[in-house]
Amino acid sequence: MKYVYILRSISCADRYYTGVTSDVESRLAKHNAKAVSHTSKYAPWELKTYVAFSDEDQAFAFEKYLKSGSGRAFAKKHL
């Protein structure tokens, strides 16, 4: 099972991060431990939402979509 997740920075509320993982709790802990260079600047993070996929290719396609302009608008409105 793969999960597409969206995090929101607690220290900078207008910052979001979207990623894919097989373990949401563990990945959130890594982000908050500043073990991910791309997100360490805006730690701590909270989990906004996640979506489960049984197909890995679909998960990566959805993550790519959420990182696009229309995907960000979709997430802001629906997720």
Contacts in CASP RR format, 6 or more apart in sequence:
PFRMAT RR
TARGET T0000
AUTHOR 0000-0000-0000
METHOD contacts of the structure
MODEL  1
MKYVYILRSISCADRYYTGVTSDVESRLAKHNAKAVSHTSKYAPWELKTY
VAFSDEDQAFAFEKYLKSGSGRAFAKKHL
1 22 0 8 1.000
1 52 0 8 1.000
1 53 0 8 1.000
1 54 0 8 1.000
2 20 0 8 1.000
2 21 0 8 1.000
2 22 0 8 1.000
2 52 0 8 1.000
2 53 0 8 1.000
2 54 0 8 1.000
2 55 0 8 1.000
2 56 0 8 1.000
2 59 0 8 1.000
2 60 0 8 1.000
3 20 0 8 1.000
3 21 0 8 1.000
3 22 0 8 1.000
3 24 0 8 1.000
3 50 0 8 1.000
3 51 0 8 1.000
3 52 0 8 1.000
3 53 0 8 1.000
3 59 0 8 1.000
4 18 0 8 1.000
4 19 0 8 1.000
4 20 0 8 1.000
4 50 0 8 1.000
4 51 0 8 1.000
4 53 0 8 1.000
4 59 0 8 1.000
4 62 0 8 1.000
4 63 0 8 1.000
4 66 0 8 1.000
5 18 0 8 1.000
5 19 0 8 1.000
5 20 0 8 1.000
5 21 0 8 1.000
5 24 0 8 1.000
5 27 0 8 1.000
5 28 0 8 1.000
5 47 0 8 1.000
5 49 0 8 1.000
5 50 0 8 1.000
5 51 0 8 1.000
6 16 0 8 1.000
6 17 0 8 1.000
6 18 0 8 1.000
6 19 0 8 1.000
6 47 0 8 1.000
6 48 0 8 1.000
6 49 0 8 1.000
6 50 0 8 1.000
6 66 0 8 1.000
6 75 0 8 1.000
6 79 0 8 1.000
7 16 0 8 1.000
7 17 0 8 1.000
7 18 0 8 1.000
7 28 0 8 1.000
7 31 0 8 1.000
7 39 0 8 1.000
7 45 0 8 1.000
7 46 0 8 1.000
7 47 0 8 1.000
7 48 0 8 1.000
8 15 0 8 1.000
8 16 0 8 1.000
8 45 0 8 1.000
8 46 0 8 1.000
8 48 0 8 1.000
9 15 0 8 1.000
9 16 0 8 1.000
9 17 0 8 1.000
9 42 0 8 1.000
9 43 0 8 1.000
9 44 0 8 1.000
9 45 0 8 1.000
10 44 0 8 1.000
10 45 0 8 1.000
10 46 0 8 1.000
11 42 0 8 1.000
11 43 0 8 1.000
11 44 0 8 1.000
12 42 0 8 1.000
15 42 0 8 1.000
16 48 0 8 1.000
16 75 0 8 1.000
17 31 0 8 1.000
17 38 0 8 1.000
17 39 0 8 1.000
17 42 0 8 1.000
17 45 0 8 1.000
18 63 0 8 1.000
18 66 0 8 1.000
18 67 0 8 1.000
18 75 0 8 1.000
19 63 0 8 1.000
20 59 0 8 1.000
20 60 0 8 1.000
20 63 0 8 1.000
21 27 0 8 1.000
24 47 0 8 1.000
24 50 0 8 1.000
28 45 0 8 1.000
28 47 0 8 1.000
30 36 0 8 1.000
31 39 0 8 1.000
31 43 0 8 1.000
31 45 0 8 1.000
32 43 0 8 1.000
32 44 0 8 1.000
32 45 0 8 1.000
34 40 0 8 1.000
34 43 0 8 1.000
39 45 0 8 1.000
48 79 0 8 1.000
49 79 0 8 1.000
51 62 0 8 1.000
51 79 0 8 1.000
53 59 0 8 1.000
53 62 0 8 1.000
65 71 0 8 1.000
65 74 0 8 1.000
66 72 0 8 1.000
66 74 0 8 1.000
66 75 0 8 1.000
END
